[in-house]
């Protein structure tokens, strides 16, 4: 982007230049990418509703558990087993929790008739004792049932434990009963308006019904209800709401799914399942007592997810704008193919006789048309062209320690001639008359070796160069010949006279830029001399970018100066445009 030097520079528009490659292969690749991307973008636009503005769901869930369970227990009475039958209703096995959760008791351990007093602790490794020395008065552990008094008393049969002040008798740390008290299937309903309360949820037949059977819930998660009911567990009920609020396709119904949330590996877990304790207090003979119950059960966590979306033109524009960049993938992929299979890659990886090198030649053509290698313009950058070499040399002035003639530099391919712009050629060029019966010949530069004169510098190879007039520390830039090896000077060729020294051609080029230019003799020579410099660099270097940094050979420079001399003063020499 050019710097803003005036208001006219502000009101301008810049765009990229496109190179169109007529190729069936690359055209097919481009349209393949475009069709695939367009299909994906269209599918995502419709299926994911990318044209909508979406908001998260804010939920409030009301849940209930209903049903009656029959409980049978075997007890020992007078040395005989006796089955005790009881009924559990909703008040017995349901416990309200905070938030979107509820607990349903499936098993329990009951310790009846507890009252505060002194009694032996339940036997553990820390509470077993043989004398009072094994007990510490006032000691209280994290798993203790009470505060130790320092005495060792009988617990049961031959076992002795430390006496504690607690709710007596203390709870026995027994395992949960293998047969869970609640084994019958019950129903749980997620209350929603305008729904049939007699239905039962089924994943395929009735997925919208909010009434679930516990067996179906555990079947969805791959668990067995009878096994989970022993130790308890945590079950997640997921309700996903995907609401489309557009008028033309209004839809807002929940989808249900289930997930086990607690650790299934009960044998490896330190605290398997899910349980908690609660007590029922009462008075007997003016003594406060309680019944301690350790309840095992299943806690249900209701997790609500979802979004509500409605058409929004801003969201649609943002989505389309963000996906347009995907179509650039075709350009990136094709450019990668052109870069990878360029001529440099083929020459280093493919044998010359290999047929696969043919597409590389085509890509090389595309590569040259698409890419142009340039070097950062600096004051120290110089270009040199020898008439007996097919390439141009690029040198750095900072690396010059001797004359420019002896510096190797970096080889640069000479730009190809563009026949579309030959306006700088002299108008005096026309075909000479052909002599009948004589074959047509192309005049070549005379390559006969000429002996160098004594006044000719050592670095000169053509015999027409002159010593530099610049100070000694600046002479290296003018110590350059038109040839790298001994031979005829380029100034002796007819092309040099017609393209560089033709006064009529140079006057045409000067007046072509300024038709009404009027100059005196000295000013005219100065304009024609500099125009001749430009004509030579354009002829020998081909590119205008290279010509700005080109160094003229001494022989050519002095030949032009003799043709268009300066009346007085010293010539300034080469000046970098940067």
C-alpha angles and dihedrals in degrees: 000000000000121000116260107251098158142007090265089063090056095058099058137106128220127198137177123263113238126209111207114210115202099214130136091205097053091037090056091048091050095051092043090057092044095050093047093047094044091051092050094046092048092047092049091046092056103032098042093035093231089172092070133088106229134203128191121253120258108202141190115187127200115194136176137188119212134178144080126253129201114223124198122189131184115221134175114242121173090345094307132104115246129186115224116198124203139162126234119203132184094283091056102051105024123084121181116230132191120267125006094333138096135182128224117194115225101167139013148181116220127204108188132197099024119169133168114268145090120313140143118279121245109270114263135143091270097043103044113103143167099201141006089273090073092061128070120209114239094011116146124181129194091254097038121124092211147342117297118240096199096252128116111218138172116275107176130339106321097347120108126193136175116277116244137189103236146108101312135249090034121229115269111236093227130152120261114271111272090226108062114223094226111054102139119101116255134187130242122193131202100208114228128161125253095021129123109256093201095065128100123216118254125173095229108013100045111005094160097058112111095204114096135188115220091229091057092048094053092042089058091054094044095246134125114238094209092056095045092048092065099063098013128231147199120263126190121215107199119201115189120194118196105178123187106195097183114123095228094054110020113177130156117158131137127245119211129213135161135219136181108235106181129073110282094197094086094167093056097041120092092218106025124193123355129293143144138182132242134169138220112213126207141152126246120183089347089305119122112232137168142198112229116210125189103203123205117193151122121285114207117208114195109212117192122197135165149099138241118220136191132180114274123178092208092057091049092051092047092050094049091046093050093050096049089079089064090071088065088071089081090055092047092050095047092046088051090054092050092048095044097048097042121132093268091057093047094049092052100039108027130059116239092243093053115112092215089072090074095078087047089061089054092048089048088059091050090046093055091048095048104039131051119187115216135173125225108266110242134159091251096055115105135172125209129191125194118197092223094054127074094215141054125247121225115203136176116232091214090063094053112115096156139015120324089241093071100044114107099202126170120310115239125188113247111246114252116256114261107214091189093078114046097138091121093062114106117261092225091074110108135145114275116230114274119234110228113249094014117112118239115255134195113223112234130196112272106250097191113135114244124202114248119239123235092250092055114104119248093246093055116104101177101050096236102086122110131208116269120260093207124103116280094256090056102040096093091077093058098042094096132121129201090241136054092206134030115289148103119324119251090229089070093062122101091231091060090054093047099040102034111020101036104119092197092053093047092048089051092053093048094047091042087069097037110023095182097045114138119186138171122241097270094044091047091054090050092052093044092046093054091043088054090052089053093047091053095049092046090050097047101033100036097202123081090216091058092042091063089064099035122125116216117224115251093244093053093043094052092043090056091046091053090051093047105022129188113241095222141351133044126297114254098221127208119351122187114231090222 
